[in-house]
Amino acid sequence: MVIFHVRLNERIPYDMDPELRADHVQRHGEALRELAAAGVLKHCWREAGTRSDIAVFQAADPAELHEILGSLPLFRFLTTEVTVLMPHPDLGQG
């Protein structure tokens, strides 16, 4: 399994219908909770003062991570920055 650091930048249009927006946001939160319960989403933090999240995901490979991110209800309104993480060699991790 591979560990990924993912920054999710939310870009929901300001003129989106408020009810539609609320539905997307609610379903997105539910999806994140399901991924956390499944052990795929290891950690998630909100970047203070923004609509961006910093998350740690675990997936078999980049293709699986792409599938996971693509399944999120807000995916089409997100920009992402992904970094593959690995154990630090000097700390004997892994």
Secondary structure, DSSP 8 states (H G I E B T S, - for coil): -EEEEEEEEE---TTS-HHHHHHHHHHHHHHHHHHHHTTSEEEEEE-TTSSEEEEEEEESSHHHHHHHHHTSTTGGGEEEEEEEE---GGGT--
